[in-house]
Amino acid sequence: MMLRTLSVELAYRNPRAVCVALHPGTVDTPLSKPFQSSLSSTGIFSPHQAATNLLGIIAGLSAEDTGSFIAWDGQPISY
């Protein structure tokens, strides 16, 4: 709800602004180590790859995307 409210309020000030939440996928960090054993190695991203994936998503966003929750692969996540 916070994202949706923020995106609406931000659009009042700047209609071209984009406010989204991004899910980077599982990133190979100490935080995710306990959960990695249940995933294939193709489902775990290096920090560099995760950042590259998210930058690609950001580059393709438009004002119509504001308020969305988007996965690392560009797919919308329902919430």
All heavy atoms as a GROMACS GRO file, in nm:
protein
  588
    1MET      N    1   0.083  -0.119   0.000
    1MET     CA    2   0.000   0.000   0.000
    1MET      C    3   0.087   0.125   0.000
    1MET      O    4   0.052   0.224  -0.062
    1MET     CB    5  -0.092  -0.004   0.122
    1MET     CG    6  -0.199   0.099   0.119
    1MET     SD    7  -0.304   0.068  -0.024
    1MET     CE    8  -0.386   0.219  -0.041
    2MET      N    9   0.199   0.116   0.069
    2MET     CA   10   0.289   0.232   0.074
    2MET      C   11   0.340   0.267  -0.066
    2MET      O   12   0.343   0.385  -0.104
    2MET     CB   13   0.406   0.205   0.167
    2MET     CG   14   0.493   0.325   0.188
    2MET     SD   15   0.614   0.296   0.316
    2MET     CE   16   0.756   0.263   0.217
    3LEU      N   17   0.377   0.166  -0.143
    3LEU     CA   18   0.425   0.191  -0.279
    3LEU      C   19   0.316   0.254  -0.365
    3LEU      O   20   0.343   0.350  -0.437
    3LEU     CB   21   0.472   0.061  -0.344
    3LEU     CG   22   0.511   0.070  -0.490
    3LEU    CD1   23   0.634   0.158  -0.508
    3LEU    CD2   24   0.535  -0.068  -0.546
    4ARG      N   25   0.197   0.201  -0.356
    4ARG     CA   26   0.086   0.256  -0.436
    4ARG      C   27   0.057   0.401  -0.399
    4ARG      O   28   0.040   0.487  -0.484
    4ARG     CB   29  -0.039   0.172  -0.417
    4ARG     CG   30  -0.022   0.029  -0.463
    4ARG     CD   31  -0.011   0.020  -0.609
    4ARG     NE   32  -0.135  -0.032  -0.661
    4ARG     CZ   33  -0.152  -0.068  -0.784
    4ARG    NH1   34  -0.054  -0.058  -0.869
    4ARG    NH2   35  -0.266  -0.114  -0.824
    5THR      N   36   0.052   0.428  -0.269
    5THR     CA   37   0.025   0.565  -0.222
    5THR      C   38   0.137   0.659  -0.263
    5THR      O   39   0.111   0.770  -0.312
    5THR     CB   40   0.007   0.566  -0.069
    5THR    OG1   41  -0.102   0.479  -0.037
    5THR    CG2   42  -0.023   0.705  -0.018
    6LEU      N   43   0.262   0.616  -0.245
    6LEU     CA   44   0.376   0.699  -0.284
    6LEU      C   45   0.374   0.728  -0.432
    6LEU      O   46   0.398   0.841  -0.474
    6LEU     CB   47   0.507   0.629  -0.245
    6LEU     CG   48   0.635   0.700  -0.286
    6LEU    CD1   49   0.645   0.838  -0.221
    6LEU    CD2   50   0.755   0.614  -0.248
    7SER      N   51   0.342   0.629  -0.514
    7SER     CA   52   0.341   0.650  -0.659
    7SER      C   53   0.233   0.749  -0.701
    7SER      O   54   0.255   0.830  -0.790
    7SER     CB   55   0.326   0.517  -0.733
    7SER     OG   56   0.201   0.458  -0.708
    8VAL      N   57   0.118   0.744  -0.635
    8VAL     CA   58   0.010   0.838  -0.666
    8VAL      C   59   0.050   0.980  -0.624
    8VAL      O   60   0.034   1.076  -0.701
    8VAL     CB   61  -0.121   0.796  -0.596
    8VAL    CG1   62  -0.225   0.906  -0.604
    8VAL    CG2   63  -0.175   0.668  -0.658
    9GLU      N   64   0.103   0.994  -0.504
    9GLU     CA   65   0.144   1.126  -0.455
    9GLU      C   66   0.257   1.183  -0.540
    9GLU      O   67   0.259   1.303  -0.570
    9GLU     CB   68   0.186   1.118  -0.308
    9GLU     CG   69   0.071   1.087  -0.214
    9GLU     CD   70  -0.038   1.194  -0.214
    9GLU    OE1   71  -0.006   1.314  -0.227
    9GLU    OE2   72  -0.156   1.156  -0.202
   10LEU      N   73   0.351   1.100  -0.578
   10LEU     CA   74   0.462   1.145  -0.661
   10LEU      C   75   0.414   1.192  -0.798
   10LEU      O   76   0.465   1.290  -0.852
   10LEU     CB   77   0.564   1.032  -0.675
   10LEU     CG   78   0.696   1.062  -0.744
   10LEU    CD1   79   0.771   1.173  -0.671
   10LEU    CD2   80   0.780   0.936  -0.750
   11ALA      N   81   0.316   1.124  -0.852
   11ALA     CA   82   0.262   1.162  -0.984
   11ALA      C   83   0.196   1.299  -0.981
   11ALA      O   84   0.196   1.369  -1.083
   11ALA     CB   85   0.162   1.057  -1.032
   12TYR      N   86   0.143   1.341  -0.867
   12TYR     CA   87   0.086   1.477  -0.857
   12TYR      C   88   0.195   1.582  -0.877
   12TYR      O   89   0.172   1.685  -0.939
   12TYR     CB   90   0.022   1.500  -0.720
   12TYR     CG   91  -0.108   1.426  -0.699
   12TYR    CD1   92  -0.133   1.360  -0.581
   12TYR    CD2   93  -0.206   1.423  -0.798
   12TYR    CE1   94  -0.251   1.293  -0.559
   12TYR    CE2   95  -0.325   1.356  -0.778
   12TYR     CZ   96  -0.347   1.291  -0.658
   12TYR     OH   97  -0.464   1.224  -0.637
   13ARG      N   98   0.313   1.556  -0.824
   13ARG     CA   99   0.423   1.652  -0.834
   13ARG      C  100   0.498   1.641  -0.967
   13ARG      O  101   0.547   1.739  -1.019
   13ARG     CB  102   0.521   1.632  -0.720
   13ARG     CG  103   0.463   1.665  -0.586
   13ARG     CD  104   0.565   1.636  -0.477
   13ARG     NE  105   0.506   1.656  -0.348
   13ARG     CZ  106   0.530   1.760  -0.271
   13ARG    NH1  107   0.611   1.855  -0.312
   13ARG    NH2  108   0.472   1.769  -0.153
   14ASN      N  109   0.510   1.518  -1.017
   14ASN     CA  110   0.584   1.496  -1.141
   14ASN      C  111   0.518   1.381  -1.217
   14ASN      O  112   0.547   1.264  -1.189
   14ASN     CB  113   0.730   1.464  -1.111
   14ASN     CG  114   0.812   1.448  -1.236
   14ASN    OD1  115   0.761   1.444  -1.347
   14ASN    ND2  116   0.942   1.435  -1.219
   15PRO      N  117   0.432   1.410  -1.311
   15PRO     CA  118   0.359   1.305  -1.383
   15PRO      C  119   0.448   1.207  -1.459
   15PRO      O  120   0.406   1.096  -1.490
   15PRO     CB  121   0.271   1.383  -1.482
   15PRO     CG  122   0.263   1.520  -1.428
   15PRO     CD  123   0.390   1.544  -1.352
   16ARG      N  124   0.572   1.244  -1.487
   16ARG     CA  125   0.663   1.154  -1.559
   16ARG      C  126   0.744   1.066  -1.465
   16ARG      O  127   0.820   0.980  -1.510
   16ARG     CB  128   0.757   1.236  -1.646
   16ARG     CG  129   0.682   1.306  -1.758
   16ARG     CD  130   0.771   1.387  -1.849
   16ARG     NE  131   0.913   1.362  -1.831
   16ARG     CZ  132   1.006   1.453  -1.853
   16ARG    NH1  133   0.975   1.574  -1.889
   16ARG    NH2  134   1.134   1.422  -1.836
   17ALA      N  135   0.732   1.086  -1.335
   17ALA     CA  136   0.809   1.007  -1.238
   17ALA      C  137   0.760   0.862  -1.236
   17ALA      O  138   0.644   0.833  -1.262
   17ALA     CB  139   0.795   1.068  -1.099
   18VAL      N  140   0.852   0.773  -1.206
   18VAL     CA  141   0.821   0.631  -1.196
   18VAL      C  142   0.865   0.582  -1.059
   18VAL      O  143   0.979   0.602  -1.018
   18VAL     CB  144   0.893   0.550  -1.306
   18VAL    CG1  145   0.862   0.403  -1.292
   18VAL    CG2  146   0.856   0.601  -1.443
   19CYS      N  147   0.774   0.518  -0.988
   19CYS     CA  148   0.800   0.464  -0.856
   19CYS      C  149   0.758   0.317  -0.856
   19CYS      O  150   0.639   0.287  -0.868
   19CYS     CB  151   0.722   0.545  -0.751
   19CYS     SG  152   0.742   0.486  -0.583
   20VAL      N  153   0.856   0.227  -0.849
   20VAL     CA  154   0.828   0.084  -0.853
   20VAL      C  155   0.908   0.014  -0.743
   20VAL      O  156   1.004   0.067  -0.690
   20VAL     CB  157   0.863   0.020  -0.990
   20VAL    CG1  158   0.780   0.081  -1.101
   20VAL    CG2  159   1.009   0.031  -1.020
   21ALA      N  160   0.867  -0.108  -0.713
   21ALA     CA  161   0.945  -0.197  -0.627
   21ALA      C  162   1.004  -0.303  -0.719
   21ALA      O  163   0.937  -0.353  -0.809
   21ALA     CB  164   0.857  -0.261  -0.521
   22LEU      N  165   1.131  -0.337  -0.696
   22LEU     CA  166   1.199  -0.436  -0.780
   22LEU      C  167   1.243  -0.554  -0.695
   22LEU      O  168   1.296  -0.536  -0.585
   22LEU     CB  169   1.321  -0.373  -0.847
   22LEU     CG  170   1.294  -0.257  -0.942
   22LEU    CD1  171   1.424  -0.194  -0.986
   22LEU    CD2  172   1.215  -0.305  -1.062
   23HIS      N  173   1.224  -0.674  -0.748
   23HIS     CA  174   1.270  -0.796  -0.681
   23HIS      C  175   1.392  -0.846  -0.759
   23HIS      O  176   1.380  -0.883  -0.875
   23HIS     CB  177   1.159  -0.900  -0.683
   23HIS     CG  178   1.190  -1.022  -0.603
   23HIS    ND1  179   1.305  -1.096  -0.620
   23HIS    CD2  180   1.121  -1.082  -0.504
   23HIS    CE1  181   1.305  -1.197  -0.536
   23HIS    NE2  182   1.194  -1.191  -0.464
   24PRO      N  183   1.510  -0.851  -0.696
   24PRO     CA  184   1.630  -0.888  -0.769
   24PRO      C  185   1.649  -1.038  -0.792
   24PRO      O  186   1.743  -1.078  -0.857
   24PRO     CB  187   1.742  -0.836  -0.678
   24PRO     CG  188   1.684  -0.848  -0.541
   24PRO     CD  189   1.537  -0.814  -0.558
   25GLY      N  190   1.559  -1.120  -0.740
   25GLY     CA  191   1.580  -1.263  -0.745
   25GLY      C  192   1.670  -1.302  -0.628
   25GLY      O  193   1.696  -1.223  -0.538
   26THR      N  194   1.719  -1.426  -0.628
   26THR     CA  195   1.808  -1.470  -0.522
   26THR      C  196   1.950  -1.430  -0.558
   26THR      O  197   2.004  -1.472  -0.661
   26THR     CB  198   1.800  -1.622  -0.503
   26THR    OG1  199   1.665  -1.657  -0.473
   26THR    CG2  200   1.889  -1.667  -0.389
   27VAL      N  201   2.009  -1.346  -0.474
   27VAL     CA  202   2.144  -1.294  -0.498
   27VAL      C  203   2.241  -1.370  -0.408
   27VAL      O  204   2.213  -1.393  -0.290
   27VAL     CB  205   2.150  -1.142  -0.472
   27VAL    CG1  206   2.288  -1.087  -0.501
   27VAL    CG2  207   2.045  -1.070  -0.557
   28ASP      N  208   2.354  -1.407  -0.464
   28ASP     CA  209   2.455  -1.483  -0.392
   28ASP      C  210   2.524  -1.394  -0.288
   28ASP      O  211   2.626  -1.332  -0.316
   28ASP     CB  212   2.556  -1.541  -0.490
   28ASP     CG  213   2.652  -1.640  -0.425
   28ASP    OD1  214   2.623  -1.685  -0.312
   28ASP    OD2  215   2.754  -1.671  -0.488
   29THR      N  216   2.465  -1.388  -0.170
   29THR     CA  217   2.519  -1.311  -0.058
   29THR      C  218   2.511  -1.397   0.067
   29THR      O  219   2.441  -1.499   0.069
   29THR     CB  220   2.438  -1.182  -0.035
   29THR    OG1  221   2.306  -1.219   0.006
   29THR    CG2  222   2.430  -1.096  -0.160
   30PRO      N  223   2.579  -1.356   0.174
   30PRO     CA  224   2.569  -1.432   0.299
   30PRO      C  225   2.424  -1.444   0.350
   30PRO      O  226   2.388  -1.545   0.409
   30PRO     CB  227   2.656  -1.352   0.396
   30PRO     CG  228   2.756  -1.284   0.309
   30PRO     CD  229   2.681  -1.251   0.182
   31LEU      N  230   2.343  -1.344   0.324
   31LEU     CA  231   2.204  -1.348   0.368
   31LEU      C  232   2.126  -1.461   0.302
   31LEU      O  233   2.042  -1.526   0.366
   31LEU     CB  234   2.136  -1.213   0.339
   31LEU     CG  235   1.991  -1.198   0.382
   31LEU    CD1  236   1.977  -1.206   0.533
   31LEU    CD2  237   1.934  -1.067   0.331
   32SER      N  238   2.154  -1.488   0.175
   32SER     CA  239   2.077  -1.591   0.104
   32SER      C  240   2.140  -1.731   0.114
   32SER      O  241   2.079  -1.828   0.070
   32SER     CB  242   2.061  -1.553  -0.043
   32SER     OG  243   2.185  -1.559  -0.111
   33LYS      N  244   2.259  -1.744   0.169
   33LYS     CA  245   2.327  -1.874   0.175
   33LYS      C  246   2.241  -1.986   0.234
   33LYS      O  247   2.236  -2.095   0.178
   33LYS     CB  248   2.458  -1.864   0.255
   33LYS     CG  249   2.568  -1.795   0.182
   33LYS     CD  250   2.624  -1.879   0.071
   33LYS     CE  251   2.744  -1.807   0.010
   33LYS     NZ  252   2.762  -1.832  -0.129
   34PRO      N  253   2.169  -1.964   0.345
   34PRO     CA  254   2.089  -2.073   0.402
   34PRO      C  255   1.978  -2.125   0.310
   34PRO      O  256   1.930  -2.236   0.328
   34PRO     CB  257   2.029  -2.012   0.528
   34PRO     CG  258   2.112  -1.894   0.561
   34PRO     CD  259   2.165  -1.845   0.430
   35PHE      N  260   1.938  -2.047   0.212
   35PHE     CA  261   1.826  -2.083   0.126
   35PHE      C  262   1.870  -2.134  -0.010
   35PHE      O  263   1.790  -2.183  -0.088
   35PHE     CB  264   1.733  -1.963   0.107
   35PHE     CG  265   1.696  -1.898   0.237
   35PHE    CD1  266   1.758  -1.780   0.276
   35PHE    CD2  267   1.605  -1.956   0.322
   35PHE    CE1  268   1.726  -1.720   0.396
   35PHE    CE2  269   1.573  -1.897   0.443
   35PHE     CZ  270   1.634  -1.779   0.480
   36GLN      N  271   1.997  -2.121  -0.042
   36GLN     CA  272   2.046  -2.154  -0.176
   36GLN      C  273   2.045  -2.303  -0.207
   36GLN      O  274   2.038  -2.341  -0.323
   36GLN     CB  275   2.186  -2.098  -0.195
   36GLN     CG  276   2.189  -1.947  -0.204
   36GLN     CD  277   2.328  -1.894  -0.228
   36GLN    OE1  278   2.420  -1.969  -0.258
   36GLN    NE2  279   2.344  -1.764  -0.214
   37SER      N  280   2.051  -2.388  -0.107
   37SER     CA  281   2.057  -2.532  -0.133
   37SER      C  282   1.931  -2.585  -0.200
   37SER      O  283   1.935  -2.687  -0.268
   37SER     CB  284   2.082  -2.609  -0.003
   37SER     OG  285   1.976  -2.590   0.087
   38SER      N  286   1.820  -2.514  -0.186
   38SER     CA  287   1.696  -2.560  -0.248
   38SER      C  288   1.676  -2.503  -0.389
   38SER      O  289   1.574  -2.529  -0.452
   38SER     CB  290   1.576  -2.523  -0.161
   38SER     OG  291   1.564  -2.382  -0.152
   39LEU      N  292   1.774  -2.428  -0.440
   39LEU     CA  293   1.763  -2.367  -0.572
   39LEU      C  294   1.868  -2.424  -0.666
   39LEU      O  295   1.975  -2.466  -0.622
   39LEU     CB  296   1.784  -2.215  -0.561
   39LEU     CG  297   1.687  -2.138  -0.474
   39LEU    CD1  298   1.733  -1.994  -0.460
   39LEU    CD2  299   1.548  -2.142  -0.534
   40SER      N  300   1.839  -2.419  -0.794
   40SER     CA  301   1.940  -2.457  -0.893
   40SER      C  302   2.039  -2.342  -0.906
   40SER      O  303   2.006  -2.227  -0.875
   40SER     CB  304   1.876  -2.486  -1.028
   40SER     OG  305   1.830  -2.367  -1.087
   41SER      N  306   2.157  -2.370  -0.953
   41SER     CA  307   2.258  -2.264  -0.966
   41SER      C  308   2.217  -2.158  -1.067
   41SER      O  309   2.265  -2.045  -1.060
   41SER     CB  310   2.393  -2.324  -1.004
   41SER     OG  311   2.383  -2.389  -1.129
   42THR      N  312   2.128  -2.191  -1.159
   42THR     CA  313   2.081  -2.091  -1.256
   42THR      C  314   1.982  -1.993  -1.193
   42THR      O  315   1.955  -1.890  -1.252
   42THR     CB  316   2.016  -2.158  -1.378
   42THR    OG1  317   1.905  -2.238  -1.334
   42THR    CG2  318   2.115  -2.244  -1.454
   43GLY      N  319   1.930  -2.026  -1.075
   43GLY     CA  320   1.836  -1.936  -1.007
   43GLY      C  321   1.902  -1.847  -0.905
   43GLY      O  322   1.834  -1.777  -0.830
   44ILE      N  323   2.036  -1.848  -0.900
   44ILE     CA  324   2.110  -1.765  -0.806
   44ILE      C  325   2.199  -1.670  -0.887
   44ILE      O  326   2.274  -1.713  -0.974
   44ILE     CB  327   2.197  -1.852  -0.713
   44ILE    CG1  328   2.108  -1.952  -0.638
   44ILE    CG2  329   2.274  -1.765  -0.616
   44ILE    CD1  330   2.184  -2.056  -0.562
   45PHE      N  331   2.190  -1.542  -0.857
   45PHE     CA  332   2.262  -1.441  -0.934
   45PHE      C  333   2.376  -1.381  -0.852
   45PHE      O  334   2.362  -1.358  -0.732
   45PHE     CB  335   2.169  -1.329  -0.977
   45PHE     CG  336   2.053  -1.377  -1.059
   45PHE    CD1  337   1.926  -1.383  -1.005
   45PHE    CD2  338   2.072  -1.417  -1.190
   45PHE    CE1  339   1.819  -1.428  -1.079
   45PHE    CE2  340   1.965  -1.464  -1.266
   45PHE     CZ  341   1.839  -1.469  -1.211
   46SER      N  342   2.486  -1.352  -0.919
   46SER     CA  343   2.593  -1.277  -0.854
   46SER      C  344   2.540  -1.135  -0.830
   46SER      O  345   2.445  -1.091  -0.899
   46SER     CB  346   2.716  -1.271  -0.944
   46SER     OG  347   2.691  -1.188  -1.057
   47PRO      N  348   2.597  -1.062  -0.736
   47PRO     CA  349   2.552  -0.923  -0.716
   47PRO      C  350   2.561  -0.841  -0.846
   47PRO      O  351   2.471  -0.762  -0.875
   47PRO     CB  352   2.646  -0.871  -0.608
   47PRO     CG  353   2.680  -0.992  -0.528
   47PRO     CD  354   2.692  -1.103  -0.632
   48HIS      N  355   2.668  -0.862  -0.922
   48HIS     CA  356   2.683  -0.788  -1.048
   48HIS      C  357   2.571  -0.820  -1.146
   48HIS      O  358   2.513  -0.731  -1.208
   48HIS     CB  359   2.819  -0.819  -1.110
   48HIS     CG  360   2.842  -0.746  -1.239
   48HIS    ND1  361   2.814  -0.801  -1.361
   48HIS    CD2  362   2.889  -0.621  -1.262
   48HIS    CE1  363   2.842  -0.713  -1.456
   48HIS    NE2  364   2.888  -0.604  -1.399
   49GLN      N  365   2.540  -0.949  -1.160
   49GLN     CA  366   2.433  -0.989  -1.252
   49GLN      C  367   2.298  -0.938  -1.205
   49GLN      O  368   2.216  -0.892  -1.286
   49GLN     CB  369   2.427  -1.141  -1.269
   49GLN     CG  370   2.326  -1.186  -1.373
   49GLN     CD  371   2.355  -1.132  -1.511
   49GLN    OE1  372   2.466  -1.144  -1.560
   49GLN    NE2  373   2.256  -1.072  -1.576
   50ALA      N  374   2.272  -0.943  -1.075
   50ALA     CA  375   2.145  -0.892  -1.022
   50ALA      C  376   2.131  -0.743  -1.051
   50ALA      O  377   2.024  -0.696  -1.094
   50ALA     CB  378   2.136  -0.917  -0.871
   51ALA      N  379   2.239  -0.667  -1.032
   51ALA     CA  380   2.235  -0.523  -1.060
   51ALA      C  381   2.213  -0.498  -1.209
   51ALA      O  382   2.134  -0.411  -1.247
   51ALA     CB  383   2.364  -0.457  -1.013
   52THR      N  384   2.279  -0.576  -1.293
   52THR     CA  385   2.262  -0.562  -1.438
   52THR      C  386   2.118  -0.591  -1.479
   52THR      O  387   2.059  -0.518  -1.560
   52THR     CB  388   2.359  -0.657  -1.512
   52THR    OG1  389   2.493  -0.623  -1.476
   52THR    CG2  390   2.343  -0.648  -1.662
   53ASN      N  391   2.060  -0.696  -1.422
   53ASN     CA  392   1.919  -0.730  -1.452
   53ASN      C  393   1.828  -0.614  -1.414
   53ASN      O  394   1.740  -0.576  -1.492
   53ASN     CB  395   1.876  -0.854  -1.374
   53ASN     CG  396   1.944  -0.981  -1.420
   53ASN    OD1  397   2.002  -0.986  -1.528
   53ASN    ND2  398   1.938  -1.084  -1.337
   54LEU      N  399   1.847  -0.558  -1.294
   54LEU     CA  400   1.759  -0.451  -1.248
   54LEU      C  401   1.778  -0.323  -1.329
   54LEU      O  402   1.681  -0.253  -1.358
   54LEU     CB  403   1.781  -0.425  -1.099
   54LEU     CG  404   1.741  -0.540  -1.007
   54LEU    CD1  405   1.763  -0.501  -0.861
   54LEU    CD2  406   1.598  -0.584  -1.030
   55LEU      N  407   1.902  -0.293  -1.367
   55LEU     CA  408   1.925  -0.175  -1.450
   55LEU      C  409   1.856  -0.188  -1.585
   55LEU      O  410   1.805  -0.090  -1.640
   55LEU     CB  411   2.075  -0.150  -1.468
   55LEU     CG  412   2.146  -0.096  -1.345
   55LEU    CD1  413   2.297  -0.094  -1.368
   55LEU    CD2  414   2.095   0.041  -1.308
   56GLY      N  415   1.852  -0.309  -1.639
   56GLY     CA  416   1.779  -0.333  -1.764
   56GLY      C  417   1.630  -0.308  -1.748
   56GLY      O  418   1.566  -0.251  -1.837
   57ILE      N  419   1.575  -0.350  -1.634
   57ILE     CA  420   1.433  -0.324  -1.606
   57ILE      C  421   1.409  -0.174  -1.594
   57ILE      O  422   1.316  -0.120  -1.656
   57ILE     CB  423   1.389  -0.394  -1.476
   57ILE    CG1  424   1.409  -0.545  -1.482
   57ILE    CG2  425   1.245  -0.358  -1.439
   57ILE    CD1  426   1.328  -0.615  -1.586
   58ILE      N  427   1.493  -0.108  -1.517
   58ILE     CA  428   1.478   0.037  -1.495
   58ILE      C  429   1.482   0.113  -1.627
   58ILE      O  430   1.403   0.206  -1.649
   58ILE     CB  431   1.585   0.088  -1.397
   58ILE    CG1  432   1.558   0.032  -1.257
   58ILE    CG2  433   1.590   0.240  -1.395
   58ILE    CD1  434   1.673   0.050  -1.158
   59ALA      N  435   1.572   0.074  -1.715
   59ALA     CA  436   1.586   0.143  -1.844
   59ALA      C  437   1.459   0.135  -1.929
   59ALA      O  438   1.433   0.223  -2.011
   59ALA     CB  439   1.704   0.084  -1.922
   60GLY      N  440   1.379   0.032  -1.908
   60GLY     CA  441   1.259   0.014  -1.989
   60GLY      C  442   1.130   0.063  -1.924
   60GLY      O  443   1.023   0.047  -1.981
   61LEU      N  444   1.140   0.124  -1.807
   61LEU     CA  445   1.019   0.169  -1.737
   61LEU      C  446   0.963   0.297  -1.796
   61LEU      O  447   1.037   0.380  -1.850
   61LEU     CB  448   1.049   0.192  -1.588
   61LEU     CG  449   1.084   0.068  -1.506
   61LEU    CD1  450   1.124   0.109  -1.365
   61LEU    CD2  451   0.969  -0.029  -1.502
   62SER      N  452   0.831   0.313  -1.781
   62SER     CA  453   0.765   0.436  -1.820
   62SER      C  454   0.668   0.475  -1.708
   62SER      O  455   0.646   0.399  -1.614
   62SER     CB  456   0.690   0.418  -1.951
   62SER     OG  457   0.582   0.329  -1.934
   63ALA      N  458   0.609   0.591  -1.721
   63ALA     CA  459   0.516   0.640  -1.618
   63ALA      C  460   0.399   0.545  -1.597
   63ALA      O  461   0.343   0.539  -1.488
   63ALA     CB  462   0.466   0.780  -1.654
   64GLU      N  463   0.363   0.467  -1.697
   64GLU     CA  464   0.253   0.372  -1.684
   64GLU      C  465   0.287   0.259  -1.587
   64GLU      O  466   0.199   0.191  -1.537
   64GLU     CB  467   0.214   0.313  -1.820
   64GLU     CG  468   0.144   0.410  -1.912
   64GLU     CD  469   0.240   0.506  -1.980
   64GLU    OE1  470   0.353   0.466  -2.013
   64GLU    OE2  471   0.203   0.623  -1.998
   65ASP      N  472   0.415   0.237  -1.562
   65ASP     CA  473   0.459   0.129  -1.473
   65ASP      C  474   0.456   0.169  -1.325
   65ASP      O  475   0.472   0.083  -1.238
   65ASP     CB  476   0.602   0.086  -1.508
   65ASP     CG  477   0.610   0.029  -1.648
   65ASP    OD1  478   0.530  -0.061  -1.680
   65ASP    OD2  479   0.696   0.074  -1.725
   66THR      N  480   0.438   0.295  -1.297
   66THR     CA  481   0.446   0.342  -1.159
   66THR      C  482   0.346   0.267  -1.070
   66THR      O  483   0.236   0.233  -1.112
   66THR     CB  484   0.426   0.494  -1.152
   66THR    OG1  485   0.476   0.541  -1.026
   66THR    CG2  486   0.283   0.536  -1.170
   67GLY      N  487   0.391   0.236  -0.950
   67GLY     CA  488   0.308   0.161  -0.856
   67GLY      C  489   0.319   0.011  -0.870
   67GLY      O  490   0.256  -0.063  -0.796
   68SER      N  491   0.402  -0.037  -0.962
   68SER     CA  492   0.415  -0.181  -0.989
   68SER      C  493   0.523  -0.246  -0.903
   68SER      O  494   0.615  -0.180  -0.857
   68SER     CB  495   0.452  -0.205  -1.135
   68SER     OG  496   0.355  -0.153  -1.221
   69PHE      N  497   0.512  -0.377  -0.888
   69PHE     CA  498   0.614  -0.460  -0.826
   69PHE      C  499   0.664  -0.550  -0.938
   69PHE      O  500   0.586  -0.625  -0.997
   69PHE     CB  501   0.553  -0.538  -0.711
   69PHE     CG  502   0.651  -0.616  -0.628
   69PHE    CD1  503   0.787  -0.591  -0.630
   69PHE    CD2  504   0.606  -0.716  -0.544
   69PHE    CE1  505   0.875  -0.663  -0.552
   69PHE    CE2  506   0.692  -0.790  -0.465
   69PHE     CZ  507   0.828  -0.763  -0.470
   70ILE      N  508   0.793  -0.543  -0.970
   70ILE     CA  509   0.846  -0.609  -1.089
   70ILE      C  510   0.961  -0.702  -1.050
   70ILE      O  511   1.050  -0.664  -0.975
   70ILE     CB  512   0.894  -0.505  -1.192
   70ILE    CG1  513   0.779  -0.409  -1.226
   70ILE    CG2  514   0.949  -0.572  -1.317
   70ILE    CD1  515   0.820  -0.291  -1.308
   71ALA      N  516   0.959  -0.822  -1.105
   71ALA     CA  517   1.064  -0.922  -1.080
   71ALA      C  518   1.186  -0.893  -1.166
   71ALA      O  519   1.180  -0.819  -1.264
   71ALA     CB  520   1.013  -1.062  -1.107
   72TRP      N  521   1.296  -0.958  -1.132
   72TRP     CA  522   1.424  -0.943  -1.202
   72TRP      C  523   1.415  -0.970  -1.351
   72TRP      O  524   1.493  -0.919  -1.431
   72TRP     CB  525   1.528  -1.035  -1.140
   72TRP     CG  526   1.494  -1.180  -1.156
   72TRP    CD1  527   1.421  -1.257  -1.070
   72TRP    CD2  528   1.527  -1.264  -1.265
   72TRP    NE1  529   1.407  -1.384  -1.120
   72TRP    CE2  530   1.472  -1.391  -1.241
   72TRP    CE3  531   1.600  -1.245  -1.383
   72TRP    CZ2  532   1.486  -1.498  -1.328
   72TRP    CZ3  533   1.614  -1.352  -1.470
   72TRP    CH2  534   1.558  -1.476  -1.442
   73ASP      N  535   1.316  -1.050  -1.393
   73ASP     CA  536   1.302  -1.086  -1.534
   73ASP      C  537   1.200  -0.999  -1.606
   73ASP      O  538   1.165  -1.026  -1.721
   73ASP     CB  539   1.265  -1.233  -1.548
   73ASP     CG  540   1.134  -1.269  -1.479
   73ASP    OD1  541   1.073  -1.181  -1.414
   73ASP    OD2  542   1.093  -1.386  -1.489
   74GLY      N  543   1.151  -0.895  -1.540
   74GLY     CA  544   1.056  -0.801  -1.602
   74GLY      C  545   0.912  -0.839  -1.585
   74GLY      O  546   0.823  -0.764  -1.627
   75GLN      N  547   0.885  -0.952  -1.523
   75GLN     CA  548   0.746  -0.995  -1.502
   75GLN      C  549   0.685  -0.922  -1.383
   75GLN      O  550   0.751  -0.904  -1.281
   75GLN     CB  551   0.741  -1.146  -1.478
   75GLN     CG  552   0.788  -1.228  -1.597
   75GLN     CD  553   0.704  -1.201  -1.720
   75GLN    OE1  554   0.581  -1.206  -1.717
   75GLN    NE2  555   0.771  -1.170  -1.831
   76PRO      N  556   0.558  -0.882  -1.395
   76PRO     CA  557   0.493  -0.819  -1.280
   76PRO      C  558   0.469  -0.920  -1.168
   76PRO      O  559   0.446  -1.039  -1.195
   76PRO     CB  560   0.360  -0.768  -1.337
   76PRO     CG  561   0.336  -0.851  -1.459
   76PRO     CD  562   0.471  -0.892  -1.511
   77ILE      N  563   0.478  -0.873  -1.045
   77ILE     CA  564   0.448  -0.957  -0.928
   77ILE      C  565   0.321  -0.900  -0.867
   77ILE      O  566   0.315  -0.781  -0.834
   77ILE     CB  567   0.563  -0.953  -0.827
   77ILE    CG1  568   0.690  -1.011  -0.889
   77ILE    CG2  569   0.525  -1.028  -0.700
   77ILE    CD1  570   0.813  -0.998  -0.802
   78SER      N  571   0.221  -0.983  -0.853
   78SER     CA  572   0.094  -0.939  -0.793
   78SER      C  573   0.111  -0.924  -0.642
   78SER      O  574   0.182  -1.002  -0.580
   78SER     CB  575  -0.016  -1.040  -0.819
   78SER     OG  576  -0.038  -1.055  -0.956
   79TYR      N  577   0.047  -0.824  -0.590
   79TYR     CA  578   0.046  -0.806  -0.446
   79TYR      C  579  -0.085  -0.748  -0.403
   79TYR      O  580  -0.164  -0.706  -0.479
   79TYR     CB  581   0.163  -0.722  -0.395
   79TYR     CG  582   0.173  -0.582  -0.450
   79TYR    CD1  583   0.123  -0.476  -0.378
   79TYR    CD2  584   0.233  -0.556  -0.573
   79TYR    CE1  585   0.135  -0.346  -0.426
   79TYR    CE2  586   0.244  -0.429  -0.621
   79TYR     CZ  587   0.195  -0.323  -0.548
   79TYR     OH  588   0.206  -0.197  -0.597
   0.00000   0.00000   0.00000
